[in-house]
Amino acid sequence: MFRRNKKKSKKPNLLEMSEAERVQLIKDVKKKLQQKNIEAKLWHLLLEAESITVNGNIVWGENQQLSGFYLRI
């Protein structure tokens, strides 16, 4: 039987973590989820738009890649 070498992901054991580590982990996960949610909303808006112009420069068009656009949150 052929077995693939799979990387074992380290799953954090919340019971073995200190309170500070748990709080930090939860904050990190929450931040990543918020970023993914914002990114999904941005892509949804981009897909609905024909083009987006910022300061006279087209940063998004139907037939081109997204360029020169940075969203700070």
PDB file of N, CA, C and O in Angstrom:
ATOM      1  N   MET A   1       0.836  -1.172   0.000  1.00  0.00           N
ATOM      2  CA  MET A   1       0.000   0.000   0.000  1.00  0.00           C
ATOM      3  C   MET A   1       0.889   1.246   0.000  1.00  0.00           C
ATOM      4  O   MET A   1       1.859   1.327   0.754  1.00  0.00           O
ATOM      5  N   PHE A   2       0.548   2.214  -0.851  1.00  0.00           N
ATOM      6  CA  PHE A   2       1.328   3.440  -1.012  1.00  0.00           C
ATOM      7  C   PHE A   2       0.807   4.510  -0.075  1.00  0.00           C
ATOM      8  O   PHE A   2      -0.387   4.809  -0.061  1.00  0.00           O
ATOM      9  N   ARG A   3       1.698   5.083   0.702  1.00  0.00           N
ATOM     10  CA  ARG A   3       1.310   6.162   1.616  1.00  0.00           C
ATOM     11  C   ARG A   3       1.996   7.439   1.197  1.00  0.00           C
ATOM     12  O   ARG A   3       3.183   7.439   0.870  1.00  0.00           O
ATOM     13  N   ARG A   4       1.272   8.494   1.206  1.00  0.00           N
ATOM     14  CA  ARG A   4       1.837   9.806   0.908  1.00  0.00           C
ATOM     15  C   ARG A   4       2.368  10.429   2.188  1.00  0.00           C
ATOM     16  O   ARG A   4       1.800  10.274   3.269  1.00  0.00           O
ATOM     17  N   ASN A   5       3.461  11.128   2.028  1.00  0.00           N
ATOM     18  CA  ASN A   5       3.991  11.865   3.175  1.00  0.00           C
ATOM     19  C   ASN A   5       3.224  13.163   3.295  1.00  0.00           C
ATOM     20  O   ASN A   5       3.440  14.090   2.515  1.00  0.00           O
ATOM     21  N   LYS A   6       2.363  13.234   4.229  1.00  0.00           N
ATOM     22  CA  LYS A   6       1.577  14.444   4.459  1.00  0.00           C
ATOM     23  C   LYS A   6       2.181  15.209   5.627  1.00  0.00           C
ATOM     24  O   LYS A   6       2.569  14.633   6.643  1.00  0.00           O
ATOM     25  N   LYS A   7       2.247  16.509   5.452  1.00  0.00           N
ATOM     26  CA  LYS A   7       2.709  17.335   6.559  1.00  0.00           C
ATOM     27  C   LYS A   7       1.631  17.335   7.631  1.00  0.00           C
ATOM     28  O   LYS A   7       0.460  17.605   7.363  1.00  0.00           O
ATOM     29  N   LYS A   8       2.042  17.037   8.810  1.00  0.00           N
ATOM     30  CA  LYS A   8       1.083  17.077   9.914  1.00  0.00           C
ATOM     31  C   LYS A   8       0.974  18.511  10.395  1.00  0.00           C
ATOM     32  O   LYS A   8       1.952  19.118  10.830  1.00  0.00           O
ATOM     33  N   SER A   9      -0.225  19.034  10.308  1.00  0.00           N
ATOM     34  CA  SER A   9      -0.414  20.402  10.783  1.00  0.00           C
ATOM     35  C   SER A   9      -0.454  20.384  12.312  1.00  0.00           C
ATOM     36  O   SER A   9      -1.055  19.511  12.939  1.00  0.00           O
ATOM     37  N   LYS A  10       0.200  21.364  12.866  1.00  0.00           N
ATOM     38  CA  LYS A  10       0.200  21.460  14.319  1.00  0.00           C
ATOM     39  C   LYS A  10      -1.093  22.122  14.753  1.00  0.00           C
ATOM     40  O   LYS A  10      -1.311  23.312  14.523  1.00  0.00           O
ATOM     41  N   LYS A  11      -1.925  21.350  15.367  1.00  0.00           N
ATOM     42  CA  LYS A  11      -3.178  21.885  15.873  1.00  0.00           C
ATOM     43  C   LYS A  11      -2.956  22.294  17.322  1.00  0.00           C
ATOM     44  O   LYS A  11      -2.527  21.486  18.146  1.00  0.00           O
ATOM     45  N   PRO A  12      -3.245  23.526  17.620  1.00  0.00           N
ATOM     46  CA  PRO A  12      -3.011  23.985  18.991  1.00  0.00           C
ATOM     47  C   PRO A  12      -3.966  23.303  19.970  1.00  0.00           C
ATOM     48  O   PRO A  12      -5.160  23.170  19.700  1.00  0.00           O
ATOM     49  N   ASN A  13      -3.439  22.887  21.075  1.00  0.00           N
ATOM     50  CA  ASN A  13      -4.247  22.300  22.128  1.00  0.00           C
ATOM     51  C   ASN A  13      -4.573  23.402  23.133  1.00  0.00           C
ATOM     52  O   ASN A  13      -3.727  23.817  23.925  1.00  0.00           O
ATOM     53  N   LEU A  14      -5.802  23.856  23.079  1.00  0.00           N
ATOM     54  CA  LEU A  14      -6.198  24.974  23.939  1.00  0.00           C
ATOM     55  C   LEU A  14      -6.107  24.651  25.429  1.00  0.00           C
ATOM     56  O   LEU A  14      -5.912  25.538  26.259  1.00  0.00           O
ATOM     57  N   LEU A  15      -6.251  23.377  25.749  1.00  0.00           N
ATOM     58  CA  LEU A  15      -6.181  23.001  27.159  1.00  0.00           C
ATOM     59  C   LEU A  15      -4.763  23.087  27.711  1.00  0.00           C
ATOM     60  O   LEU A  15      -4.572  23.266  28.914  1.00  0.00           O
ATOM     61  N   GLU A  16      -3.760  22.960  26.825  1.00  0.00           N
ATOM     62  CA  GLU A  16      -2.375  23.010  27.270  1.00  0.00           C
ATOM     63  C   GLU A  16      -1.773  24.409  27.186  1.00  0.00           C
ATOM     64  O   GLU A  16      -0.641  24.619  27.621  1.00  0.00           O
ATOM     65  N   MET A  17      -2.507  25.360  26.637  1.00  0.00           N
ATOM     66  CA  MET A  17      -2.008  26.732  26.479  1.00  0.00           C
ATOM     67  C   MET A  17      -2.269  27.550  27.732  1.00  0.00           C
ATOM     68  O   MET A  17      -3.193  27.280  28.500  1.00  0.00           O
ATOM     69  N   SER A  18      -1.439  28.540  27.909  1.00  0.00           N
ATOM     70  CA  SER A  18      -1.703  29.481  28.994  1.00  0.00           C
ATOM     71  C   SER A  18      -2.841  30.409  28.548  1.00  0.00           C
ATOM     72  O   SER A  18      -3.189  30.468  27.369  1.00  0.00           O
ATOM     73  N   GLU A  19      -3.394  31.108  29.490  1.00  0.00           N
ATOM     74  CA  GLU A  19      -4.498  32.031  29.191  1.00  0.00           C
ATOM     75  C   GLU A  19      -4.066  33.098  28.190  1.00  0.00           C
ATOM     76  O   GLU A  19      -4.820  33.440  27.279  1.00  0.00           O
ATOM     77  N   ALA A  20      -2.859  33.622  28.360  1.00  0.00           N
ATOM     78  CA  ALA A  20      -2.344  34.661  27.458  1.00  0.00           C
ATOM     79  C   ALA A  20      -2.189  34.119  26.031  1.00  0.00           C
ATOM     80  O   ALA A  20      -2.519  34.809  25.066  1.00  0.00           O
ATOM     81  N   GLU A  21      -1.691  32.895  25.900  1.00  0.00           N
ATOM     82  CA  GLU A  21      -1.534  32.281  24.572  1.00  0.00           C
ATOM     83  C   GLU A  21      -2.888  32.064  23.902  1.00  0.00           C
ATOM     84  O   GLU A  21      -3.035  32.299  22.703  1.00  0.00           O
ATOM     85  N   ARG A  22      -3.875  31.617  24.675  1.00  0.00           N
ATOM     86  CA  ARG A  22      -5.229  31.418  24.130  1.00  0.00           C
ATOM     87  C   ARG A  22      -5.818  32.729  23.631  1.00  0.00           C
ATOM     88  O   ARG A  22      -6.395  32.785  22.545  1.00  0.00           O
ATOM     89  N   VAL A  23      -5.671  33.777  24.425  1.00  0.00           N
ATOM     90  CA  VAL A  23      -6.203  35.088  24.049  1.00  0.00           C
ATOM     91  C   VAL A  23      -5.535  35.572  22.766  1.00  0.00           C
ATOM     92  O   VAL A  23      -6.212  36.073  21.869  1.00  0.00           O
ATOM     93  N   GLN A  24      -4.211  35.428  22.671  1.00  0.00           N
ATOM     94  CA  GLN A  24      -3.482  35.856  21.478  1.00  0.00           C
ATOM     95  C   GLN A  24      -3.902  35.044  20.258  1.00  0.00           C
ATOM     96  O   GLN A  24      -4.078  35.605  19.177  1.00  0.00           O
ATOM     97  N   LEU A  25      -4.063  33.739  20.416  1.00  0.00           N
ATOM     98  CA  LEU A  25      -4.491  32.875  19.319  1.00  0.00           C
ATOM     99  C   LEU A  25      -5.875  33.281  18.814  1.00  0.00           C
ATOM    100  O   LEU A  25      -6.106  33.360  17.607  1.00  0.00           O
ATOM    101  N   ILE A  26      -6.776  33.533  19.731  1.00  0.00           N
ATOM    102  CA  ILE A  26      -8.133  33.935  19.353  1.00  0.00           C
ATOM    103  C   ILE A  26      -8.115  35.280  18.632  1.00  0.00           C
ATOM    104  O   ILE A  26      -8.836  35.466  17.651  1.00  0.00           O
ATOM    105  N   LYS A  27      -7.296  36.220  19.110  1.00  0.00           N
ATOM    106  CA  LYS A  27      -7.174  37.522  18.438  1.00  0.00           C
ATOM    107  C   LYS A  27      -6.635  37.359  17.022  1.00  0.00           C
ATOM    108  O   LYS A  27      -7.127  37.993  16.088  1.00  0.00           O
ATOM    109  N   ASP A  28      -5.619  36.503  16.863  1.00  0.00           N
ATOM    110  CA  ASP A  28      -5.022  36.277  15.545  1.00  0.00           C
ATOM    111  C   ASP A  28      -6.028  35.650  14.579  1.00  0.00           C
ATOM    112  O   ASP A  28      -6.133  36.063  13.424  1.00  0.00           O
ATOM    113  N   VAL A  29      -6.757  34.661  15.058  1.00  0.00           N
ATOM    114  CA  VAL A  29      -7.756  33.993  14.219  1.00  0.00           C
ATOM    115  C   VAL A  29      -8.857  34.971  13.833  1.00  0.00           C
ATOM    116  O   VAL A  29      -9.297  34.991  12.684  1.00  0.00           O
ATOM    117  N   LYS A  30      -9.300  35.779  14.785  1.00  0.00           N
ATOM    118  CA  LYS A  30     -10.341  36.766  14.517  1.00  0.00           C
ATOM    119  C   LYS A  30      -9.881  37.774  13.462  1.00  0.00           C
ATOM    120  O   LYS A  30     -10.641  38.127  12.561  1.00  0.00           O
ATOM    121  N   LYS A  31      -8.634  38.232  13.580  1.00  0.00           N
ATOM    122  CA  LYS A  31      -8.092  39.194  12.625  1.00  0.00           C
ATOM    123  C   LYS A  31      -8.015  38.587  11.222  1.00  0.00           C
ATOM    124  O   LYS A  31      -8.371  39.241  10.242  1.00  0.00           O
ATOM    125  N   LYS A  32      -7.551  37.336  11.128  1.00  0.00           N
ATOM    126  CA  LYS A  32      -7.464  36.673   9.828  1.00  0.00           C
ATOM    127  C   LYS A  32      -8.837  36.496   9.200  1.00  0.00           C
ATOM    128  O   LYS A  32      -8.997  36.691   7.995  1.00  0.00           O
ATOM    129  N   LEU A  33      -9.823  36.131  10.000  1.00  0.00           N
ATOM    130  CA  LEU A  33     -11.180  35.975   9.479  1.00  0.00           C
ATOM    131  C   LEU A  33     -11.750  37.303   8.992  1.00  0.00           C
ATOM    132  O   LEU A  33     -12.416  37.349   7.958  1.00  0.00           O
ATOM    133  N   GLN A  34     -11.493  38.382   9.730  1.00  0.00           N
ATOM    134  CA  GLN A  34     -11.952  39.699   9.309  1.00  0.00           C
ATOM    135  C   GLN A  34     -11.301  40.099   7.987  1.00  0.00           C
ATOM    136  O   GLN A  34     -11.966  40.649   7.110  1.00  0.00           O
ATOM    137  N   GLN A  35      -9.999  39.826   7.841  1.00  0.00           N
ATOM    138  CA  GLN A  35      -9.292  40.158   6.607  1.00  0.00           C
ATOM    139  C   GLN A  35      -9.842  39.365   5.430  1.00  0.00           C
ATOM    140  O   GLN A  35     -10.013  39.911   4.340  1.00  0.00           O
ATOM    141  N   LYS A  36     -10.121  38.082   5.639  1.00  0.00           N
ATOM    142  CA  LYS A  36     -10.681  37.250   4.563  1.00  0.00           C
ATOM    143  C   LYS A  36     -12.072  37.734   4.180  1.00  0.00           C
ATOM    144  O   LYS A  36     -12.430  37.724   3.002  1.00  0.00           O
ATOM    145  N   ASN A  37     -12.852  38.156   5.160  1.00  0.00           N
ATOM    146  CA  ASN A  37     -14.190  38.665   4.896  1.00  0.00           C
ATOM    147  C   ASN A  37     -14.128  39.952   4.081  1.00  0.00           C
ATOM    148  O   ASN A  37     -14.885  40.121   3.125  1.00  0.00           O
ATOM    149  N   ILE A  38     -13.237  40.851   4.454  1.00  0.00           N
ATOM    150  CA  ILE A  38     -13.079  42.112   3.719  1.00  0.00           C
ATOM    151  C   ILE A  38     -12.598  41.842   2.302  1.00  0.00           C
ATOM    152  O   ILE A  38     -13.071  42.467   1.353  1.00  0.00           O
ATOM    153  N   GLU A  39     -11.660  40.916   2.156  1.00  0.00           N
ATOM    154  CA  GLU A  39     -11.155  40.575   0.823  1.00  0.00           C
ATOM    155  C   GLU A  39     -12.274  39.998  -0.049  1.00  0.00           C
ATOM    156  O   GLU A  39     -12.377  40.333  -1.229  1.00  0.00           O
ATOM    157  N   ALA A  40     -13.102  39.141   0.524  1.00  0.00           N
ATOM    158  CA  ALA A  40     -14.213  38.558  -0.236  1.00  0.00           C
ATOM    159  C   ALA A  40     -15.197  39.642  -0.675  1.00  0.00           C
ATOM    160  O   ALA A  40     -15.689  39.614  -1.803  1.00  0.00           O
ATOM    161  N   LYS A  41     -15.485  40.595   0.213  1.00  0.00           N
ATOM    162  CA  LYS A  41     -16.384  41.692  -0.139  1.00  0.00           C
ATOM    163  C   LYS A  41     -15.784  42.549  -1.252  1.00  0.00           C
ATOM    164  O   LYS A  41     -16.490  42.964  -2.172  1.00  0.00           O
ATOM    165  N   LEU A  42     -14.479  42.812  -1.165  1.00  0.00           N
ATOM    166  CA  LEU A  42     -13.801  43.608  -2.191  1.00  0.00           C
ATOM    167  C   LEU A  42     -13.873  42.916  -3.547  1.00  0.00           C
ATOM    168  O   LEU A  42     -14.193  43.553  -4.551  1.00  0.00           O
ATOM    169  N   TRP A  43     -13.578  41.621  -3.586  1.00  0.00           N
ATOM    170  CA  TRP A  43     -13.640  40.888  -4.855  1.00  0.00           C
ATOM    171  C   TRP A  43     -15.054  40.874  -5.406  1.00  0.00           C
ATOM    172  O   TRP A  43     -15.248  40.970  -6.618  1.00  0.00           O
ATOM    173  N   HIS A  44     -16.034  40.756  -4.538  1.00  0.00           N
ATOM    174  CA  HIS A  44     -17.428  40.790  -4.987  1.00  0.00           C
ATOM    175  C   HIS A  44     -17.748  42.132  -5.648  1.00  0.00           C
ATOM    176  O   HIS A  44     -18.380  42.184  -6.703  1.00  0.00           O
ATOM    177  N   LEU A  45     -17.303  43.210  -5.010  1.00  0.00           N
ATOM    178  CA  LEU A  45     -17.529  44.538  -5.585  1.00  0.00           C
ATOM    179  C   LEU A  45     -16.787  44.705  -6.913  1.00  0.00           C
ATOM    180  O   LEU A  45     -17.324  45.293  -7.852  1.00  0.00           O
ATOM    181  N   LEU A  46     -15.573  44.198  -6.993  1.00  0.00           N
ATOM    182  CA  LEU A  46     -14.796  44.306  -8.222  1.00  0.00           C
ATOM    183  C   LEU A  46     -15.455  43.544  -9.370  1.00  0.00           C
ATOM    184  O   LEU A  46     -15.462  44.007 -10.511  1.00  0.00           O
ATOM    185  N   LEU A  47     -16.001  42.391  -9.061  1.00  0.00           N
ATOM    186  CA  LEU A  47     -16.635  41.597 -10.105  1.00  0.00           C
ATOM    187  C   LEU A  47     -17.896  42.262 -10.649  1.00  0.00           C
ATOM    188  O   LEU A  47     -18.279  42.032 -11.796  1.00  0.00           O
ATOM    189  N   GLU A  48     -18.538  43.083  -9.828  1.00  0.00           N
ATOM    190  CA  GLU A  48     -19.739  43.787 -10.272  1.00  0.00           C
ATOM    191  C   GLU A  48     -19.412  45.053 -11.059  1.00  0.00           C
ATOM    192  O   GLU A  48     -20.257  45.538 -11.812  1.00  0.00           O
ATOM    193  N   ALA A  49     -18.210  45.597 -10.903  1.00  0.00           N
ATOM    194  CA  ALA A  49     -17.846  46.867 -11.537  1.00  0.00           C
ATOM    195  C   ALA A  49     -17.193  46.627 -12.897  1.00  0.00           C
ATOM    196  O   ALA A  49     -16.462  45.654 -13.086  1.00  0.00           O
ATOM    197  N   GLU A  50     -17.470  47.530 -13.840  1.00  0.00           N
ATOM    198  CA  GLU A  50     -16.806  47.455 -15.140  1.00  0.00           C
ATOM    199  C   GLU A  50     -15.379  47.964 -15.031  1.00  0.00           C
ATOM    200  O   GLU A  50     -14.460  47.378 -15.603  1.00  0.00           O
ATOM    201  N   SER A  51     -15.191  49.052 -14.298  1.00  0.00           N
ATOM    202  CA  SER A  51     -13.851  49.579 -14.056  1.00  0.00           C
ATOM    203  C   SER A  51     -13.885  50.461 -12.820  1.00  0.00           C
ATOM    204  O   SER A  51     -14.930  50.987 -12.439  1.00  0.00           O
ATOM    205  N   ILE A  52     -12.716  50.612 -12.199  1.00  0.00           N
ATOM    206  CA  ILE A  52     -12.580  51.468 -11.023  1.00  0.00           C
ATOM    207  C   ILE A  52     -11.420  52.420 -11.283  1.00  0.00           C
ATOM    208  O   ILE A  52     -10.325  51.999 -11.655  1.00  0.00           O
ATOM    209  N   THR A  53     -11.675  53.703 -11.081  1.00  0.00           N
ATOM    210  CA  THR A  53     -10.662  54.731 -11.294  1.00  0.00           C
ATOM    211  C   THR A  53     -10.369  55.430  -9.971  1.00  0.00           C
ATOM    212  O   THR A  53     -11.285  55.857  -9.268  1.00  0.00           O
ATOM    213  N   VAL A  54      -9.087  55.542  -9.639  1.00  0.00           N
ATOM    214  CA  VAL A  54      -8.654  56.255  -8.439  1.00  0.00           C
ATOM    215  C   VAL A  54      -7.681  57.337  -8.878  1.00  0.00           C
ATOM    216  O   VAL A  54      -6.657  57.053  -9.499  1.00  0.00           O
ATOM    217  N   ASN A  55      -8.016  58.585  -8.548  1.00  0.00           N
ATOM    218  CA  ASN A  55      -7.177  59.733  -8.919  1.00  0.00           C
ATOM    219  C   ASN A  55      -6.848  59.744 -10.413  1.00  0.00           C
ATOM    220  O   ASN A  55      -5.724  60.053 -10.807  1.00  0.00           O
ATOM    221  N   GLY A  56      -7.824  59.410 -11.224  1.00  0.00           N
ATOM    222  CA  GLY A  56      -7.649  59.440 -12.671  1.00  0.00           C
ATOM    223  C   GLY A  56      -6.954  58.236 -13.270  1.00  0.00           C
ATOM    224  O   GLY A  56      -6.813  58.150 -14.490  1.00  0.00           O
ATOM    225  N   ASN A  57      -6.516  57.303 -12.436  1.00  0.00           N
ATOM    226  CA  ASN A  57      -5.854  56.091 -12.933  1.00  0.00           C
ATOM    227  C   ASN A  57      -6.797  54.903 -12.811  1.00  0.00           C
ATOM    228  O   ASN A  57      -7.385  54.681 -11.752  1.00  0.00           O
ATOM    229  N   ILE A  58      -6.944  54.142 -13.885  1.00  0.00           N
ATOM    230  CA  ILE A  58      -7.781  52.941 -13.833  1.00  0.00           C
ATOM    231  C   ILE A  58      -7.000  51.851 -13.107  1.00  0.00           C
ATOM    232  O   ILE A  58      -5.947  51.414 -13.571  1.00  0.00           O
ATOM    233  N   VAL A  59      -7.526  51.418 -11.969  1.00  0.00           N
ATOM    234  CA  VAL A  59      -6.866  50.377 -11.185  1.00  0.00           C
ATOM    235  C   VAL A  59      -7.538  49.022 -11.374  1.00  0.00           C
ATOM    236  O   VAL A  59      -6.973  47.995 -10.997  1.00  0.00           O
ATOM    237  N   TRP A  60      -8.722  49.008 -11.945  1.00  0.00           N
ATOM    238  CA  TRP A  60      -9.448  47.764 -12.194  1.00  0.00           C
ATOM    239  C   TRP A  60     -10.264  47.920 -13.458  1.00  0.00           C
ATOM    240  O   TRP A  60     -10.966  48.915 -13.636  1.00  0.00           O
ATOM    241  N   GLY A  61     -10.172  46.949 -14.322  1.00  0.00           N
ATOM    242  CA  GLY A  61     -10.991  46.891 -15.518  1.00  0.00           C
ATOM    243  C   GLY A  61     -11.358  45.451 -15.780  1.00  0.00           C
ATOM    244  O   GLY A  61     -10.697  44.538 -15.287  1.00  0.00           O
ATOM    245  N   GLU A  62     -12.407  45.241 -16.552  1.00  0.00           N
ATOM    246  CA  GLU A  62     -12.865  43.878 -16.800  1.00  0.00           C
ATOM    247  C   GLU A  62     -11.786  43.008 -17.444  1.00  0.00           C
ATOM    248  O   GLU A  62     -11.727  41.807 -17.181  1.00  0.00           O
ATOM    249  N   ASN A  63     -10.941  43.592 -18.277  1.00  0.00           N
ATOM    250  CA  ASN A  63      -9.957  42.812 -19.022  1.00  0.00           C
ATOM    251  C   ASN A  63      -8.530  43.031 -18.541  1.00  0.00           C
ATOM    252  O   ASN A  63      -7.587  42.805 -19.300  1.00  0.00           O
ATOM    253  N   GLN A  64      -8.351  43.465 -17.300  1.00  0.00           N
ATOM    254  CA  GLN A  64      -7.003  43.663 -16.781  1.00  0.00           C
ATOM    255  C   GLN A  64      -6.942  43.265 -15.319  1.00  0.00           C
ATOM    256  O   GLN A  64      -7.966  43.170 -14.642  1.00  0.00           O
ATOM    257  N   GLN A  65      -5.741  43.035 -14.846  1.00  0.00           N
ATOM    258  CA  GLN A  65      -5.541  42.663 -13.450  1.00  0.00           C
ATOM    259  C   GLN A  65      -5.639  43.900 -12.560  1.00  0.00           C
ATOM    260  O   GLN A  65      -5.450  45.030 -13.009  1.00  0.00           O
ATOM    261  N   LEU A  66      -5.933  43.659 -11.317  1.00  0.00           N
ATOM    262  CA  LEU A  66      -5.967  44.728 -10.324  1.00  0.00           C
ATOM    263  C   LEU A  66      -4.552  45.264 -10.135  1.00  0.00           C
ATOM    264  O   LEU A  66      -3.613  44.493  -9.937  1.00  0.00           O
ATOM    265  N   SER A  67      -4.400  46.592 -10.197  1.00  0.00           N
ATOM    266  CA  SER A  67      -3.072  47.180 -10.040  1.00  0.00           C
ATOM    267  C   SER A  67      -3.174  48.512  -9.325  1.00  0.00           C
ATOM    268  O   SER A  67      -4.166  49.229  -9.455  1.00  0.00           O
ATOM    269  N   GLY A  68      -2.139  48.834  -8.570  1.00  0.00           N
ATOM    270  CA  GLY A  68      -2.039  50.136  -7.919  1.00  0.00           C
ATOM    271  C   GLY A  68      -3.145  50.432  -6.927  1.00  0.00           C
ATOM    272  O   GLY A  68      -3.593  51.574  -6.821  1.00  0.00           O
ATOM    273  N   PHE A  69      -3.581  49.442  -6.215  1.00  0.00           N
ATOM    274  CA  PHE A  69      -4.683  49.632  -5.276  1.00  0.00           C
ATOM    275  C   PHE A  69      -4.307  48.998  -3.943  1.00  0.00           C
ATOM    276  O   PHE A  69      -3.915  47.832  -3.884  1.00  0.00           O
ATOM    277  N   TYR A  70      -4.432  49.781  -2.876  1.00  0.00           N
ATOM    278  CA  TYR A  70      -4.106  49.308  -1.547  1.00  0.00           C
ATOM    279  C   TYR A  70      -5.219  49.735  -0.611  1.00  0.00           C
ATOM    280  O   TYR A  70      -5.603  50.905  -0.593  1.00  0.00           O
ATOM    281  N   LEU A  71      -5.741  48.795   0.170  1.00  0.00           N
ATOM    282  CA  LEU A  71      -6.821  49.075   1.098  1.00  0.00           C
ATOM    283  C   LEU A  71      -6.301  48.912   2.517  1.00  0.00           C
ATOM    284  O   LEU A  71      -5.926  47.811   2.919  1.00  0.00           O
ATOM    285  N   ARG A  72      -6.275  49.997   3.275  1.00  0.00           N
ATOM    286  CA  ARG A  72      -5.821  49.935   4.664  1.00  0.00           C
ATOM    287  C   ARG A  72      -7.041  49.945   5.566  1.00  0.00           C
ATOM    288  O   ARG A  72      -7.964  50.740   5.388  1.00  0.00           O
ATOM    289  N   ILE A  73      -7.022  49.048   6.532  1.00  0.00           N
ATOM    290  CA  ILE A  73      -8.170  48.940   7.433  1.00  0.00           C
ATOM    291  C   ILE A  73      -7.721  49.161   8.847  1.00  0.00           C
ATOM    292  O   ILE A  73      -8.535  49.112   9.769  1.00  0.00           O
TER     293      ILE A  73
END
